[in-house]
Amino acid sequence: MSAAAKIVEGLPASLRANPRLDRWLSVSPEGHVTLSPGKVEIGQGILTALVQICADELDIAPERVRLVPAGTAVSPNEGVTSGSLSVSDCGQSVRLVAAQARSLFLAEAARQFSVVAEALSIEDGVIAGPGNLATSYWELADAVSLACEADPAITPKPPWQRRLAGRSTPRIDVPGKVFAARPFIHDLVLPGMLHGRVLRPPRPGAVLEGLDEARLAGLTGLRATVRDGSFLGVVCETEAQADAALARLASAARWSDGFALPDPHDLPGWLKSQPAEASVVDTRGEVAPPAARTITRQYEKQFLAHASIAPSCAIAHWAGDALQVLTHSQGVFNLRADLALVFGLDPETIRVTHAEGAGCYGHNGADDVALDAALLARAVSGQPVRVRWSRADELACAPFGAGMAIEISADLDEAGDPVDWRHTIWSNGYVGRPGRATSPALLASFDLERPFPRYIAQDPPLAGGGGAQRNAVPLYDFPRWTIAKNRVTEMPLRTSSMRALGAFGNVFAIESFMDELALDAGDDPLAFRLRHLAEPRARAVLGRAAAMAEWGRATIPEGRGRGLALARYKNTGAWCAVVAEIDVEAEPRATQLWIAVDVGEAINPDGVVNQIEGGAIQAVSWTLKEAVAFTREEVTSASWESYPILRFSEVPAVSVEIMPGADHPPLGAGEAAQGPTAAALANAVHSALGVRVRRMPITRERIISAME
């Protein structure tokens, strides 16, 4: 093994890729520590957890830690903030970096005091030794160099010595947002800033055939009209002028027909009829035991929009051939890579810096609008241009979470227990983010005069978290299974990452089917699951959620029903069990959720609860309300009226309990609750009405249809 390989062996992935300590951390003589992680804040509270971890290892007050927004010029390249990996990977990297920095400062203090490091203690950065010996990180800042490689031999503090981890800490980003001292990118105003708007094709794949430029004459404040192939936009002095110019531009443009969209009335049929890349995801067992009968069911998940409350926004500024971009992208380095491809530039000439925006938990339009801004700003070099998408752009033009058709079959023995399980998926891919290919994945790049090919969303292998196949392998101890996937390679609707990826659809299907099998066998759904579940931590969360809801003992009001479901996110992350109660007297409405979750060591328990609550509430909205609406010609859900989301008045009561786990490594919490919540709601509908709805969203109309 080479020396370099030995250095990085055993380190978290982010630290392996960025092993220099000074890429992560610096100590100032002024009395503070600067932390520069590559992960970004998108509403999940990750920065608070990272501050806790850093302060814990350095023995300093959290207030001494100053965070630098992620940027290609100052941060380690941690890829994309996604997959519930920020605490488990970035957090562990920060822990090791801080632990090694602490040991380096202790070693220098020990050298200066002529004592052993074990004789020293640290309190809020002050290093004390025998007698009255004392120094501090701040006094030693110029004497200790962090320009060195991470050492995997350094051991961080054990959990019982940590003073901050495991304690609920107020979010560090909330006060600035509440008191407007921490503006979102939408609120930033730079000197000389202009405003841009882009006219999107009326349907995917449409080509700009003509433009009556005379209609743009005399527009007040118009600084530039930009046309590059079918990319069309304006730059104006004010936002109101930009909106007026965009309206005039829309009346002046003539477009060709675009792609034919999927059949909105038969999504499974459309998915199954398209060209696809077939693969076997996983198999278990060789010879199927004898079966008494077979049950087969099909489940459906519609295309979903991110529906960020604030539309996507970016600011771009050219200075000669150098480009600067402010963005709320989840991956600043990945975005830089694609911008370099579009403009034919060395990536080092492009500086991309994160600025907070509306959270989306997946690949929404944040990266696309950054290219829009860069293309428009090139026409007014020297001045920054801000582009804010409209609500219609955000709902209809950003990538969607893929639609899915899922078929599950089980061969059953005489007792009704599965002896062979078959799970087959038809779906577009789930990963169409920038920076992952030799061709850009940004929307405007497909419309240029010299267009780049439309990027077809891929799926990572299961070992990398998977995409459409995520969580398709059951947790249960069946003797045999075959999991197969058909990745549809036609993409009239652009798809990419959305919170939980395929786990949302797969867990909905698996846990709905488990209820169907339990009822077919005449068994209680909880008992049926436990009979096929050996993993102790999975059994524990399932049992805890059931106990919280008094499963089998509580009196359920008339017109309501309860269901439960279980999953382990990606089969490698957090365990989560949900019991849902639903009211079906009018529109189906979730009334209460009881959730038990095992995330290993919970750095900030309040943050974990917030993530689980937020994920579950979002899943209620997805399950009961949301679906991208379209005809064969265009996306029609371009407003809140046509793309309804859960209202505050419809939010259920949510109770979350965190299982003890300080002795286990931390696991991400952000995406654990989605699938179990969906399935628990579907199972609750059946409990209330005796009707099985296998198509999401579970609306009143679909319940009535299932009754027929």
LOKOLSE-881481 format. One line per field, with one value per residue (C-alpha): residue number from 1; residue in three letters; z, x, y. Coordinates in pm, whole numbers, always signed. Layout:
BEGIN
resi <- c(NUM ...)
resn <- c(Ala ...)
w <- c(Z ...)
u <- c(X ...)
v <- c(Y ...)
This chain:
BEGIN
resi <- c(1 2 3 4 5 6 7 8 9 10 11 12 13 14 15 16 17 18 19 20 21 22 23 24 25 26 27 28 29 30 31 32 33 34 35 36 37 38 39 40 41 42 43 44 45 46 47 48 49 50 51 52 53 54 55 56 57 58 59 60 61 62 63 64 65 66 67 68 69 70 71 72 73 74 75 76 77 78 79 80 81 82 83 84 85 86 87 88 89 90 91 92 93 94 95 96 97 98 99 100 101 102 103 104 105 106 107 108 109 110 111 112 113 114 115 116 117 118 119 120 121 122 123 124 125 126 127 128 129 130 131 132 133 134 135 136 137 138 139 140 141 142 143 144 145 146 147 148 149 150 151 152 153 154 155 156 157 158 159 160 161 162 163 164 165 166 167 168 169 170 171 172 173 174 175 176 177 178 179 180 181 182 183 184 185 186 187 188 189 190 191 192 193 194 195 196 197 198 199 200 201 202 203 204 205 206 207 208 209 210 211 212 213 214 215 216 217 218 219 220 221 222 223 224 225 226 227 228 229 230 231 232 233 234 235 236 237 238 239 240 241 242 243 244 245 246 247 248 249 250 251 252 253 254 255 256 257 258 259 260 261 262 263 264 265 266 267 268 269 270 271 272 273 274 275 276 277 278 279 280 281 282 283 284 285 286 287 288 289 290 291 292 293 294 295 296 297 298 299 300 301 302 303 304 305 306 307 308 309 310 311 312 313 314 315 316 317 318 319 320 321 322 323 324 325 326 327 328 329 330 331 332 333 334 335 336 337 338 339 340 341 342 343 344 345 346 347 348 349 350 351 352 353 354 355 356 357 358 359 360 361 362 363 364 365 366 367 368 369 370 371 372 373 374 375 376 377 378 379 380 381 382 383 384 385 386 387 388 389 390 391 392 393 394 395 396 397 398 399 400 401 402 403 404 405 406 407 408 409 410 411 412 413 414 415 416 417 418 419 420 421 422 423 424 425 426 427 428 429 430 431 432 433 434 435 436 437 438 439 440 441 442 443 444 445 446 447 448 449 450 451 452 453 454 455 456 457 458 459 460 461 462 463 464 465 466 467 468 469 470 471 472 473 474 475 476 477 478 479 480 481 482 483 484 485 486 487 488 489 490 491 492 493 494 495 496 497 498 499 500 501 502 503 504 505 506 507 508 509 510 511 512 513 514 515 516 517 518 519 520 521 522 523 524 525 526 527 528 529 530 531 532 533 534 535 536 537 538 539 540 541 542 543 544 545 546 547 548 549 550 551 552 553 554 555 556 557 558 559 560 561 562 563 564 565 566 567 568 569 570 571 572 573 574 575 576 577 578 579 580 581 582 583 584 585 586 587 588 589 590 591 592 593 594 595 596 597 598 599 600 601 602 603 604 605 606 607 608 609 610 611 612 613 614 615 616 617 618 619 620 621 622 623 624 625 626 627 628 629 630 631 632 633 634 635 636 637 638 639 640 641 642 643 644 645 646 647 648 649 650 651 652 653 654 655 656 657 658 659 660 661 662 663 664 665 666 667 668 669 670 671 672 673 674 675 676 677 678 679 680 681 682 683 684 685 686 687 688 689 690 691 692 693 694 695 696 697 698 699 700 701 702 703 704 705 706 707 708)
resn <- c(Met Ser Ala Ala Ala Lys Ile Val Glu Gly Leu Pro Ala Ser Leu Arg Ala Asn Pro Arg Leu Asp Arg Trp Leu Ser Val Ser Pro Glu Gly His Val Thr Leu Ser Pro Gly Lys Val Glu Ile Gly Gln Gly Ile Leu Thr Ala Leu Val Gln Ile Cys Ala Asp Glu Leu Asp Ile Ala Pro Glu Arg Val Arg Leu Val Pro Ala Gly Thr Ala Val Ser Pro Asn Glu Gly Val Thr Ser Gly Ser Leu Ser Val Ser Asp Cys Gly Gln Ser Val Arg Leu Val Ala Ala Gln Ala Arg Ser Leu Phe Leu Ala Glu Ala Ala Arg Gln Phe Ser Val Val Ala Glu Ala Leu Ser Ile Glu Asp Gly Val Ile Ala Gly Pro Gly Asn Leu Ala Thr Ser Tyr Trp Glu Leu Ala Asp Ala Val Ser Leu Ala Cys Glu Ala Asp Pro Ala Ile Thr Pro Lys Pro Pro Trp Gln Arg Arg Leu Ala Gly Arg Ser Thr Pro Arg Ile Asp Val Pro Gly Lys Val Phe Ala Ala Arg Pro Phe Ile His Asp Leu Val Leu Pro Gly Met Leu His Gly Arg Val Leu Arg Pro Pro Arg Pro Gly Ala Val Leu Glu Gly Leu Asp Glu Ala Arg Leu Ala Gly Leu Thr Gly Leu Arg Ala Thr Val Arg Asp Gly Ser Phe Leu Gly Val Val Cys Glu Thr Glu Ala Gln Ala Asp Ala Ala Leu Ala Arg Leu Ala Ser Ala Ala Arg Trp Ser Asp Gly Phe Ala Leu Pro Asp Pro His Asp Leu Pro Gly Trp Leu Lys Ser Gln Pro Ala Glu Ala Ser Val Val Asp Thr Arg Gly Glu Val Ala Pro Pro Ala Ala Arg Thr Ile Thr Arg Gln Tyr Glu Lys Gln Phe Leu Ala His Ala Ser Ile Ala Pro Ser Cys Ala Ile Ala His Trp Ala Gly Asp Ala Leu Gln Val Leu Thr His Ser Gln Gly Val Phe Asn Leu Arg Ala Asp Leu Ala Leu Val Phe Gly Leu Asp Pro Glu Thr Ile Arg Val Thr His Ala Glu Gly Ala Gly Cys Tyr Gly His Asn Gly Ala Asp Asp Val Ala Leu Asp Ala Ala Leu Leu Ala Arg Ala Val Ser Gly Gln Pro Val Arg Val Arg Trp Ser Arg Ala Asp Glu Leu Ala Cys Ala Pro Phe Gly Ala Gly Met Ala Ile Glu Ile Ser Ala Asp Leu Asp Glu Ala Gly Asp Pro Val Asp Trp Arg His Thr Ile Trp Ser Asn Gly Tyr Val Gly Arg Pro Gly Arg Ala Thr Ser Pro Ala Leu Leu Ala Ser Phe Asp Leu Glu Arg Pro Phe Pro Arg Tyr Ile Ala Gln Asp Pro Pro Leu Ala Gly Gly Gly Gly Ala Gln Arg Asn Ala Val Pro Leu Tyr Asp Phe Pro Arg Trp Thr Ile Ala Lys Asn Arg Val Thr Glu Met Pro Leu Arg Thr Ser Ser Met Arg Ala Leu Gly Ala Phe Gly Asn Val Phe Ala Ile Glu Ser Phe Met Asp Glu Leu Ala Leu Asp Ala Gly Asp Asp Pro Leu Ala Phe Arg Leu Arg His Leu Ala Glu Pro Arg Ala Arg Ala Val Leu Gly Arg Ala Ala Ala Met Ala Glu Trp Gly Arg Ala Thr Ile Pro Glu Gly Arg Gly Arg Gly Leu Ala Leu Ala Arg Tyr Lys Asn Thr Gly Ala Trp Cys Ala Val Val Ala Glu Ile Asp Val Glu Ala Glu Pro Arg Ala Thr Gln Leu Trp Ile Ala Val Asp Val Gly Glu Ala Ile Asn Pro Asp Gly Val Val Asn Gln Ile Glu Gly Gly Ala Ile Gln Ala Val Ser Trp Thr Leu Lys Glu Ala Val Ala Phe Thr Arg Glu Glu Val Thr Ser Ala Ser Trp Glu Ser Tyr Pro Ile Leu Arg Phe Ser Glu Val Pro Ala Val Ser Val Glu Ile Met Pro Gly Ala Asp His Pro Pro Leu Gly Ala Gly Glu Ala Ala Gln Gly Pro Thr Ala Ala Ala Leu Ala Asn Ala Val His Ser Ala Leu Gly Val Arg Val Arg Arg Met Pro Ile Thr Arg Glu Arg Ile Ile Ser Ala Met Glu)
w <- c(+0 -95 +168 +29 +52 +413 +502 +379 +480 +736 +689 +600 +227 +243 +437 +209 -85 +102 +360 +425 +765 +661 +389 +670 +970 +1079 +1416 +1455 +1709 +1760 +1952 +1708 +1486 +1123 +991 +615 +535 +181 +280 +258 +469 +293 +600 +751 +1036 +939 +1020 +1382 +1415 +1255 +1500 +1790 +1663 +1605 +1939 +2123 +1990 +2041 +2388 +2294 +2321 +2008 +1976 +1888 +1568 +1258 +948 +593 +326 +96 -209 -469 -361 +11 +87 +53 -236 -65 -377 -318 +7 -33 +73 +447 +455 +608 +968 +895 +648 +672 +1046 +1104 +886 +1093 +1411 +1300 +1171 +1498 +1704 +1515 +1543 +1917 +1940 +1741 +1972 +2279 +2140 +2082 +2429 +2583 +2394 +2514 +2874 +2871 +2997 +2850 +2663 +2907 +3179 +2996 +2990 +2770 +2870 +2601 +2409 +2712 +2759 +3123 +3268 +3607 +3839 +3668 +3317 +3062 +2696 +2438 +2083 +2005 +2144 +1958 +1631 +1450 +1592 +1489 +1121 +999 +652 +696 +605 +817 +1035 +1069 +1386 +1572 +1797 +1866 +2205 +2302 +2323 +2704 +2701 +2462 +2624 +2328 +2118 +2222 +2352 +2173 +2058 +1902 +1528 +1459 +1133 +1265 +1440 +1129 +920 +1169 +1210 +843 +922 +719 +381 +128 -215 -336 -106 -189 -365 -518 -651 -1010 -1014 -1313 -1342 -1592 -1707 -1937 -2168 -2152 -2441 -2398 -2382 -2337 -2655 -2839 -3067 -3120 -3487 -3500 -3301 -3394 -3241 -3346 -3062 -2814 -2937 -2688 -2373 -2071 -1891 -2139 -2134 -2345 -2534 -2541 -2800 -2836 -3038 -2846 -2531 -2502 -2226 -2131 -1896 -1747 -1484 -1250 -1182 -1291 -1622 -1663 -1608 -1863 -2116 -2064 -2138 -2457 -2548 -2507 -2757 -3006 -3003 -3227 -3128 -3292 -3138 -2868 -2719 -2668 -2293 -2113 -2111 -1800 -1764 -1771 -1632 -1559 -1912 -2056 -1839 -1933 -2305 -2326 -2412 -2092 -1949 -1757 -1465 -1168 -847 -599 -554 -255 -241 -527 -528 -436 -175 -275 -285 -223 -414 -550 -487 -725 -682 -870 -708 -865 -776 -986 -1097 -813 -817 -558 -513 -325 -162 -304 -672 -779 -799 -889 -939 -1200 -1274 -1554 -1530 -1859 -1891 -1517 -1389 -1035 -936 -618 -592 -356 -536 -324 -503 -581 -729 -948 -1076 -1152 -1356 -1578 -1618 -1736 -1996 -2128 -2160 -2252 -1957 -1714 -1395 -1198 -1373 -1229 -866 -729 -377 -184 -63 +127 -53 -15 +79 -174 -61 -408 -753 -819 -1048 -844 -1082 -1396 -1295 -1232 -1599 -1697 -1498 -1642 -2002 -1948 -1752 -2038 -2242 -1983 -1875 -1563 -1397 -1180 -1306 -1081 -1229 -1031 -1177 -1175 -989 -1323 -1404 -1066 -1087 -1456 -1565 -1276 -1270 -1126 -897 -1132 -1176 -1083 -1151 -905 -924 -632 -635 -347 -356 -27 +171 +335 +634 +409 +463 +161 +29 -284 -331 -666 -691 -1032 -1097 -1408 -1372 -1517 -1347 -1032 -1070 -1329 -1126 -1281 -1263 -1322 -1693 -1988 -2098 -1883 -1719 -1704 -1868 -2088 -2227 -2426 -2599 -2720 -3087 -3044 -2803 -2567 -2567 -2319 -2014 -1933 -1558 -1426 -1116 -897 -807 -491 -315 -382 -243 -558 -739 -853 -683 -344 -65 -311 -126 +164 +527 +599 +625 +324 +198 -162 -361 -696 -731 -1088 -1237 -1577 -1614 -1878 -2119 -2279 -2097 -2220 -1856 -1700 -1378 -1110 -739 -497 -124 -64 -441 -521 -152 -133 -395 -302 +70 -9 -222 +9 +327 +160 +27 +372 +509 +225 +301 +673 +615 +363 +630 +891 +1097 +1270 +1052 +1343 +1438 +1074 +1030 +1353 +1254 +945 +1101 +1285 +1299 +1665 +1592 +1330 +1571 +1840 +1636 +1510 +1860 +1997 +1735 +1800 +2175 +2128 +1938 +2170 +1868 +1912 +2234 +2149 +2071 +1715 +1642 +1381 +1031 +1110 +1062 +1158 +971 +1033 +826 +867 +668 +707 +475 +193 +410 +557 +730 +996 +1097 +1106 +1197 +1158 +1281 +1104 +1182 +901 +882 +570 +632 +365 +194 +338 +609 +830 +1192 +1382 +1327 +1585 +1477 +1630 +1476 +1535 +1398 +1605 +1790 +1768 +1765 +1803 +1912 +1841 +1491 +1440 +1553 +1318 +1025 +1095 +1150 +834 +624 +751 +689 +339 +281 +392 +125 -141 -46 -20 -257 -491 -854 -1159 -1396 -1772 -2104 -2397 -2495 -2179 -1802 -1665 -1291 -1299 -999 -643 -766 -1006 -784 -434 -132 +231 +411 +770 +870 +734 +916 +1151 +1508 +1502 +1793 +1746 +1978 +1922 +2021 +2243 +2018 +2158 +2124 +1749 +1467 +1362 +1072 +861 +951 +661 +439 +674 +727 +372 +264 +597 +628 +282 +345 +694 +545 +274 +535 +754 +464 +429 +803 +793 +475 +379 +47 -84 -282 -460 -656 -508 -439 -235 -306 -252 -623 -612 -302 -480 -788 -576 -434 -776)
u <- c(+0 +134 +200 -85 -325 -223 -299 -655 -740 -1020 -1124 -1479 -1534 -1528 -1202 -1046 -1116 -998 -740 -573 -682 -652 -910 -1160 -1045 -841 -771 -754 -543 -858 -1021 -1235 -1225 -1332 -1502 -1549 -1747 -1848 -2208 -2475 -2767 -3099 -3319 -3209 -3009 -2683 -2468 -2584 -2483 -2143 -2079 -2166 -1928 -1643 -1683 -1708 -1377 -1193 -1338 -1459 -1791 -2005 -2016 -1647 -1708 -1757 -1891 -1789 -2057 -1961 -1776 -1543 -1270 -1273 -1433 -1344 -1523 -1789 -1998 -2368 -2556 -2788 -2864 -2882 -2501 -2416 -2380 -2259 -1989 -1925 -1990 -1747 -1491 -1526 -1495 -1166 -1026 -1110 -971 -642 -623 -674 -390 -156 -223 -178 +152 +279 +170 +337 +658 +659 +581 +818 +543 +358 +36 -161 -82 -276 -647 -855 -1147 -1302 -975 -754 -485 -384 -93 +65 +89 -7 +99 -153 -181 -460 -543 -541 -190 -58 -242 +72 +286 +67 +27 -281 -129 -101 -284 -553 -418 -658 -473 -615 -900 -1183 -1348 -1570 -1941 -1946 -1684 -1877 -2053 -2253 -2340 -2670 -2808 -3073 -2921 -3109 -3055 -2779 -2940 -3288 -3228 -3074 -3369 -3627 -3467 -3364 -2993 -2934 -3095 -3187 -3034 -3364 -3310 -2947 -2882 -2538 -2402 -2510 -2723 -2952 -3246 -3302 -3589 -3589 -3872 -3912 -4045 -4420 -4360 -4055 -3853 -4010 -3776 -3782 -3869 -3911 -3894 -4055 -3791 -3982 -4225 -3944 -3874 -3920 -3923 -3822 -3508 -3424 -3047 -3013 -3212 -3031 -3103 -2886 -3071 -3392 -3262 -3432 -3411 -3395 -3188 -3346 -3274 -3558 -3759 -4084 -3924 -3792 -4140 -4289 -4018 -4075 -4446 -4364 -4107 -4368 -4598 -4311 -4189 -4306 -4234 -4244 -4411 -4216 -4214 -4526 -4569 -4671 -5031 -5167 -5446 -5221 -4877 -4787 -4883 -4670 -4370 -4391 -4417 -4104 -3747 -3576 -3251 -3332 -3121 -3137 -3096 -3061 -3135 -3153 -3191 -3160 -3446 -3790 -3968 -4307 -4585 -4956 -5058 -4937 -5052 -4954 -5022 -4926 -4855 -4812 -4631 -4693 -4435 -4378 -4263 -4027 -4273 -4023 -4208 -3958 -3875 -3517 -3278 -2915 -2680 -2402 -2124 -1866 -1533 -1360 -1345 -1392 -1738 -1874 -2204 -2410 -2644 -2855 -2738 -2677 -2347 -2132 -1845 -2077 -2245 -1906 -1812 -2119 -2081 -1725 -1856 -2118 -1878 -1567 -1373 -1116 -1317 -1063 -1185 -1535 -1614 -1940 -2051 -2352 -2617 -2916 -3247 -3572 -3511 -3601 -3437 -3336 -3250 -3489 -3418 -3132 -2862 -3064 -3126 -2754 -2684 -2970 -2808 -2463 -2592 -2774 -2490 -2250 -2444 -2374 -2024 -1912 -2253 -2419 -2748 -3004 -3256 -3558 -3781 -4156 -4391 -4483 -4113 -4057 -4352 -4333 -3968 -3757 -3673 -3943 -3930 -3981 -4309 -4295 -4486 -4404 -4524 -4476 -4556 -4528 -4550 -4708 -4701 -5008 -4975 -4970 -4600 -4389 -4146 -4054 -4075 -4048 -4031 -4013 -3980 -4048 -3923 -3712 -3377 -3348 -3011 -2982 -2771 -2489 -2124 -2160 -2096 -1899 -2210 -2395 -2729 -2848 -3181 -3068 -2777 -3027 -3168 -2852 -2764 -2512 -2718 -2582 -2768 -3053 -2917 -3102 -3126 -2925 -2946 -2640 -2572 -2735 -2398 -2398 -2749 -2942 -3200 -3529 -3423 -3352 -3516 -3654 -3477 -3705 -3594 -3777 -3628 -3787 -3606 -3593 -3635 -3560 -3554 -3554 -3553 -3639 -3486 -3691 -3457 -3716 -3740 -4013 -4044 -3704 -3645 -3382 -3320 -3605 -3602 -3572 -3552 -3710 -3741 -4066 -4236 -4070 -4145 -4503 -4537 -4356 -4529 -4872 -4816 -4707 -5041 -5222 -5037 -5106 -5477 -5484 -5329 -5576 -5292 -5236 -5010 -4770 -4744 -4702 -4409 -4241 -4266 -4055 -3813 -3496 -3299 -3316 -3304 -3578 -3796 -3730 -3845 -4150 -4243 -4186 -4404 -4679 -4655 -4669 -4996 -5130 -5159 -5438 -5559 -5662 -6022 -6036 -6311 -6575 -6463 -6097 -5842 -5484 -5196 -4830 -4515 -4141 -3824 -3452 -3350 -3132 -3117 -2799 -2927 -3181 -3460 -3802 -4146 -4469 -4823 -5068 -5428 -5645 -5992 -6185 -6528 -6470 -6135 -5875 -5692 -5406 -5490 -5193 -4856 -4657 -4296 -4003 -3661 -3313 -3042 -2757 -2589 -2817 -2588 -2876 -3192 -3414 -3270 -3343 -3703 -3739 -3611 -3836 -4140 -4068 -4012 -4329 -4541 -4398 -4481 -4840 -4862 -4708 -4930 -5265 -5238 -4945 -4900 -4764 -5056 -5003 -5164 -4987 -4876 -4775 -4739 -5055 -4973 -4799 -4968 -5070 -5427 -5325 -5052 -5201 -4980 -5067 -5197 -5112 -5469 -5418 -5093 -5140 -5018 -4677 -4509 -4146 -3933 -3561 -3432 -3120 -2816 -2518 -2301 -2370 -2234 -2468 -2704 -2879 -3238 -3357 -3510 -3608 -3976 -4107 -4176 -4309 -4545 -4692 -4750 -4890 -5145 -5246 -5281 -5487 -5727 -5781 -5831 -6101 -6284 -6173 -6057 -5704 -5573 -5249 -5207 -5071 -5193 -5469 -5751 -6127 -6169 -5921 -6082 -6420 -6261 -6109 -6453 -6600)
v <- c(+0 +345 +612 +823 +529 +466 +828 +820 +463 +459 +823 +932 +982 +1364 +1366 +1105 +1334 +1647 +1536 +1876 +2009 +2374 +2315 +2262 +2460 +2761 +2919 +3297 +3490 +3701 +3417 +3222 +2916 +2930 +2618 +2576 +2259 +2170 +2091 +2361 +2473 +2408 +2419 +2089 +2247 +2080 +2384 +2373 +2008 +2077 +2361 +2130 +1862 +2107 +2283 +1951 +1821 +2150 +2219 +2565 +2745 +2703 +3083 +3080 +2881 +3094 +2928 +3016 +2955 +2671 +2794 +2656 +2900 +2824 +2486 +2119 +1954 +1742 +1691 +1741 +1796 +1498 +1144 +1218 +1207 +1543 +1426 +1074 +1185 +1559 +1557 +1273 +1450 +1769 +1563 +1407 +1738 +1914 +1626 +1636 +2016 +1981 +1729 +1956 +2251 +2032 +1905 +2260 +2372 +2067 +2148 +2507 +2408 +2107 +1878 +1582 +1657 +1440 +1694 +1963 +2048 +2276 +2497 +2719 +2727 +2802 +2536 +2495 +2301 +2228 +2524 +2844 +2744 +2864 +2948 +2918 +2826 +3196 +3256 +2951 +3018 +3136 +2857 +2562 +2479 +2297 +2262 +1886 +1570 +1409 +1128 +832 +730 +1030 +921 +1166 +1184 +891 +977 +996 +1275 +1498 +1790 +1921 +1617 +1466 +1796 +1995 +2322 +2614 +2647 +2899 +3011 +3088 +3424 +3576 +3462 +3584 +3927 +3965 +3970 +3655 +3728 +3465 +3499 +3647 +3947 +4025 +4356 +4405 +4735 +4792 +4478 +4423 +4184 +3906 +3688 +3386 +3280 +2904 +2695 +2633 +2257 +2034 +1997 +2292 +2492 +2868 +2917 +3293 +3616 +3947 +4172 +4486 +4417 +4479 +4831 +5111 +4897 +5105 +4990 +4713 +4665 +4350 +4090 +3757 +3491 +3182 +2920 +2856 +3023 +3360 +3619 +3984 +4199 +4513 +4773 +4673 +4361 +4523 +4620 +4266 +4120 +4360 +4277 +3904 +3943 +4132 +3865 +3589 +3759 +3797 +3435 +3151 +2791 +2449 +2146 +1966 +1619 +1409 +1372 +1051 +933 +1108 +850 +543 +622 +256 +158 +439 +350 -17 +61 +280 +178 +77 -50 -369 -488 -721 -522 -807 -1176 -1406 -1783 -2028 -2276 -2148 -2361 -2504 -2245 -2286 -1972 -1639 -1281 -999 -628 -311 +26 +367 +688 +999 +1256 +1504 +1867 +2011 +2299 +2514 +2803 +3055 +3001 +2936 +3231 +3306 +3601 +3594 +3840 +3831 +4013 +3941 +3563 +3508 +3416 +3451 +3289 +3312 +3014 +2805 +2491 +2184 +2118 +2423 +2221 +2014 +2329 +2482 +2174 +2207 +2582 +2519 +2272 +2515 +2810 +2613 +2754 +2622 +2549 +2751 +3068 +3013 +3088 +2947 +3045 +2923 +3165 +3032 +2997 +2809 +2447 +2181 +1855 +1752 +1880 +2166 +2464 +2613 +2488 +2568 +2929 +2974 +2901 +3134 +3413 +3344 +3347 +3677 +3839 +3770 +4028 +4301 +4209 +4388 +4405 +4140 +3999 +3835 +3594 +3480 +3213 +3256 +3020 +2863 +2807 +2647 +2409 +2320 +2354 +2223 +1851 +1626 +1329 +1036 +856 +488 +168 -110 -468 -708 -1078 -1322 -1698 -1804 -2126 -2278 -2043 -1736 -1662 -1554 -1815 -1619 -1239 -1057 -679 -507 -132 +79 +435 +711 +757 +963 +1137 +1412 +1653 +1857 +1765 +1391 +1354 +1489 +1679 +1936 +1859 +2222 +2311 +2601 +2400 +2189 +2501 +2675 +2733 +2453 +2245 +1986 +1653 +1625 +1450 +1128 +1075 +781 +564 +500 +136 +9 +21 +396 +442 +354 +564 +417 +92 +256 +56 -200 -483 -584 -569 -890 -1237 -1404 -1715 -1599 -1279 -1119 -741 -603 -254 -110 +238 +416 +596 +827 +1159 +1395 +1505 +1576 +1382 +1402 +1373 +1434 +1363 +985 +914 +576 +488 +681 +466 +138 +157 +263 -50 -295 -185 -168 -521 -643 -525 -699 -1024 -991 -941 -1226 -1451 -1327 -1182 -850 -628 -567 -934 -1036 -799 -903 -1269 -1196 -948 -1051 -723 -606 -231 -263 -460 -201 +101 -87 -192 +157 +329 +74 +133 +512 +473 +200 -28 -279 -115 +241 +329 +464 +722 +649 +744 +699 +426 +347 +191 +126 +87 +40 +104 +152 +434 +294 -21 +135 +450 +537 +301 +461 +324 +520 +472 +701 +786 +919 +1069 +964 +1116 +1383 +1431 +1191 +1385 +1271 +1350 +1209 +1041 +847 +797 +611 +660 +517 +748 +610 +897 +1201 +1506 +1753 +1566 +1865 +1880 +1510 +1558 +1856 +1654 +1357 +1582 +1780 +1470 +1307 +1618 +1650 +1283 +1346 +1614 +1389 +1094 +1271 +1568 +1609 +1504 +1684 +1739 +1729 +1660 +1497 +1851 +2039 +2045 +2208 +2223 +2561 +2727 +2645 +2602 +2325 +2179 +2173 +2113 +2051 +2360 +2449 +2367 +2014 +1934 +1636 +1617 +1448 +1268 +1161 +950 +895 +553 +548 +522 +711 +400 +376 +595 +878 +813 +1074 +1163 +1377 +1110 +828 +915 +960 +603 +471 +768 +707 +338 +396 +639 +392 +119 +353 +420 +46 +14 +283 +181 -168 -21 -61 +238 +153 +475 +795 +1054 +892 +1134 +1110 +1035 +749 +604 +607 +452 +173 +98 +29)
